[in-house]
Structure formats: structure tokens, C-alpha cells
Amino acid sequence: MSDGNPIIHQATRLKIMASLNRLGPNASLEFTHLRAIVETTDGNLGTHLATLEKAGYVEIEKRFEGRKPQTRVMATPSGRRAFTEHVAYLCEIIETGGQS
């Protein structure tokens, strides 16, 4: 059994990746919508997104809608793959009770 993905394993980052993974391959979520789903603060979400972005698991796009700034977040193909592998790891733990 592998050790899973330490970046995705953290609870907030797992929620972020699960939320983004539910979307289509090229779809993104607006920062405030993702914050509401994950139920965290702006600063906490920003910190976790920076970790995921550094790992290459998410892309963050900052743009303007009219005069309002908007930040959108999308899972990368690498992030989707890492999430799928981590979910398989978690399922293996559930199925085997953590025994190799």
C-alpha cells in the first residue's frame, strides 16, 4: 500500500480537490464559492491554494468582471490524477482496514 499524497491528504486541501474534481476538466470555481464550500476564511483558503498551485495541482486565474476582481480556481490534469490516486489509496485503507 502506498502512503497516499501528503499534499492532498490535509483535510482542507482534500475538500478543495474534491470540489474541483467534481467539475468538468476545463471548469473552474470562483474563489468565494470555493471558500463557502470548504467553509474556511479567505486567508486559510489562499494558503492552501498556494500549496496546491506550487505542487502543480491547481491553476489560479485572476481577472476582472467589469470592475470587480475575480479569482477562479481549476484543477490541473496533474491535480486530477493525484486526487484520483489519493482517493484510491483511501479506498484501499477502507477495504483492508489499513492492513497490508
ROVEX-732385 format. One record per residue (C-alpha): residue number from 1; residue in one letter; chain; y, x, z. Coordinates in steps of 0.2 Angstrom, whole numbers. Layout:
ROVEX-732385
[NUM, 'a', 'A', [Y, X, Z]]
...
end
This chain:
ROVEX-732385
[1, 'm', 'A', [0, 0, 0]]
[2, 's', 'A', [17, 7, -4]]
[3, 'd', 'A', [31, 7, 8]]
[4, 'g', 'A', [42, -5, -1]]
[5, 'n', 'A', [60, -2, -6]]
[6, 'p', 'A', [71, 4, 9]]
[7, 'i', 'A', [87, -1, 0]]
[8, 'i', 'A', [82, -19, -4]]
[9, 'h', 'A', [72, -21, 12]]
[10, 'q', 'A', [88, -23, 23]]
[11, 'a', 'A', [90, -42, 26]]
[12, 't', 'A', [107, -45, 18]]
[13, 'r', 'A', [103, -34, 3]]
[14, 'l', 'A', [87, -44, 1]]
[15, 'k', 'A', [96, -60, 1]]
[16, 'i', 'A', [109, -53, -11]]
[17, 'm', 'A', [95, -48, -23]]
[18, 'a', 'A', [85, -64, -21]]
[19, 's', 'A', [101, -74, -25]]
[20, 'l', 'A', [105, -64, -41]]
[21, 'n', 'A', [87, -63, -46]]
[22, 'r', 'A', [86, -82, -47]]
[23, 'l', 'A', [99, -81, -61]]
[24, 'g', 'A', [96, -78, -79]]
[25, 'p', 'A', [95, -59, -85]]
[26, 'n', 'A', [114, -59, -90]]
[27, 'a', 'A', [121, -71, -77]]
[28, 's', 'A', [132, -66, -63]]
[29, 'l', 'A', [138, -74, -47]]
[30, 'e', 'A', [156, -74, -41]]
[31, 'f', 'A', [159, -64, -25]]
[32, 't', 'A', [165, -79, -14]]
[33, 'h', 'A', [150, -89, -20]]
[34, 'l', 'A', [138, -75, -16]]
[35, 'r', 'A', [147, -72, 1]]
[36, 'a', 'A', [144, -91, 5]]
[37, 'i', 'A', [125, -90, 0]]
[38, 'v', 'A', [122, -74, 10]]
[39, 'e', 'A', [133, -80, 25]]
[40, 't', 'A', [142, -64, 28]]
[41, 't', 'A', [160, -58, 28]]
[42, 'd', 'A', [169, -50, 14]]
[43, 'g', 'A', [168, -33, 21]]
[44, 'n', 'A', [150, -34, 25]]
[45, 'l', 'A', [146, -41, 8]]
[46, 'g', 'A', [156, -27, 0]]
[47, 't', 'A', [147, -13, 9]]
[48, 'h', 'A', [130, -20, 4]]
[49, 'l', 'A', [135, -22, -14]]
[50, 'a', 'A', [142, -4, -14]]
[51, 't', 'A', [125, 2, -8]]
[52, 'l', 'A', [116, -9, -22]]
[53, 'e', 'A', [128, -3, -35]]
[54, 'k', 'A', [126, 15, -30]]
[55, 'a', 'A', [107, 13, -32]]
[56, 'g', 'A', [109, 5, -49]]
[57, 'y', 'A', [103, -12, -44]]
[58, 'v', 'A', [119, -22, -47]]
[59, 'e', 'A', [134, -21, -58]]
[60, 'i', 'A', [151, -27, -51]]
[61, 'e', 'A', [164, -33, -63]]
[62, 'k', 'A', [182, -36, -58]]
[63, 'r', 'A', [193, -46, -69]]
[64, 'f', 'A', [207, -59, -69]]
[65, 'e', 'A', [205, -78, -72]]
[66, 'g', 'A', [223, -82, -76]]
[67, 'r', 'A', [232, -73, -62]]
[68, 'k', 'A', [219, -74, -49]]
[69, 'p', 'A', [207, -58, -47]]
[70, 'q', 'A', [189, -62, -48]]
[71, 't', 'A', [174, -51, -44]]
[72, 'r', 'A', [157, -55, -52]]
[73, 'v', 'A', [140, -48, -47]]
[74, 'm', 'A', [125, -46, -58]]
[75, 'a', 'A', [108, -39, -55]]
[76, 't', 'A', [103, -25, -67]]
[77, 'p', 'A', [86, -23, -76]]
[78, 's', 'A', [83, -9, -64]]
[79, 'g', 'A', [88, -20, -49]]
[80, 'r', 'A', [77, -34, -55]]
[81, 'r', 'A', [62, -23, -57]]
[82, 'a', 'A', [65, -15, -40]]
[83, 'f', 'A', [66, -33, -32]]
[84, 't', 'A', [50, -39, -41]]
[85, 'e', 'A', [41, -23, -34]]
[86, 'h', 'A', [48, -26, -17]]
[87, 'v', 'A', [43, -44, -17]]
[88, 'a', 'A', [25, -39, -22]]
[89, 'y', 'A', [25, -27, -8]]
[90, 'l', 'A', [30, -41, 5]]
[91, 'c', 'A', [17, -52, -3]]
[92, 'e', 'A', [4, -39, 0]]
[93, 'i', 'A', [9, -37, 18]]
[94, 'i', 'A', [7, -56, 20]]
[95, 'e', 'A', [-10, -57, 11]]
[96, 't', 'A', [-18, -42, 20]]
[97, 'g', 'A', [-9, -43, 37]]
[98, 'g', 'A', [-2, -26, 34]]
[99, 'q', 'A', [-19, -18, 34]]
[100, 's', 'A', [-23, -5, 20]]
end
